[in-house]
Amino acid sequence: MSLQDDLTAVRRNLNELVRSVERLERDVENAARQAPATPRAPRQEGMVPVPDTPYDSSLWKDADDEGLGARDRRAP
């Protein structure tokens, strides 16, 4: 293949990509218009305070240490 053939193939593929993206944008716009409006939860802005008090240890009952395996078993 010559350089000119390669450039022609690249242009053709790029044009096809542009057409595909435009078609996708139109499809998304049409789908957004046809979809019923879904209520969205109000967005909370700002920082979320995290308490300094320790978590209740019952939250971690029956939990394994991820990556370390279960407490009562040995690694292979």
C-alpha positions in Angstrom: 0.0 0.0 0.0 1.3 3.4 -0.8 1.3 6.4 1.5 -1.6 8.0 -0.4 -3.7 4.8 0.0 -3.0 4.8 3.7 -4.1 8.5 4.0 -7.2 7.8 2.1 -8.1 4.9 4.4 -7.4 7.1 7.4 -9.7 9.9 6.1 -12.4 7.4 5.3 -12.2 5.8 8.8 -12.2 9.3 10.4 -15.2 10.4 8.4 -17.1 7.2 9.4 -16.1 7.8 13.1 -17.5 11.4 12.9 -20.7 10.1 11.3 -21.1 7.5 14.0 -20.5 10.0 16.9 -23.1 12.4 15.3 -25.6 9.5 15.0 -24.9 8.5 18.7 -25.4 12.1 19.8 -28.8 12.3 18.0 -29.9 9.0 19.5 -29.0 10.1 23.0 -30.9 13.4 22.5 -33.9 11.6 21.2 -33.8 9.1 24.1 -33.5 11.9 26.6 -36.6 13.7 25.1 -38.7 10.5 25.1 -37.7 9.3 28.6 -39.9 10.3 31.4 -38.4 12.8 33.8 -37.0 11.0 36.8 -36.9 12.8 40.1 -33.4 13.4 41.3 -32.4 13.5 44.9 -31.3 17.0 46.0 -27.5 17.3 45.9 -25.8 18.0 49.2 -23.0 20.5 48.9 -20.1 20.9 51.2 -18.2 18.7 53.5 -19.8 15.8 55.3 -18.8 15.6 59.0 -17.3 12.3 60.2 -17.5 11.7 63.9 -14.3 11.0 65.9 -16.0 8.4 68.0 -15.1 4.8 67.2 -17.6 2.7 65.2 -19.6 0.1 67.0 -17.6 -3.1 66.9 -20.7 -5.1 66.1 -20.5 -3.7 62.6 -17.4 -5.8 62.0 -18.7 -9.0 63.5 -18.3 -11.9 61.1 -16.2 -9.8 58.7 -13.0 -11.1 57.2 -9.9 -8.9 56.7 -10.0 -8.4 53.0 -6.9 -9.9 51.4 -5.8 -11.6 54.6 -8.3 -14.4 54.7 -10.5 -15.6 57.6 -9.2 -15.4 61.1 -9.7 -19.1 61.8 -8.1 -20.5 58.6 -4.5 -20.6 57.4 -3.5 -19.3 54.0 -2.6 -22.0 51.5 
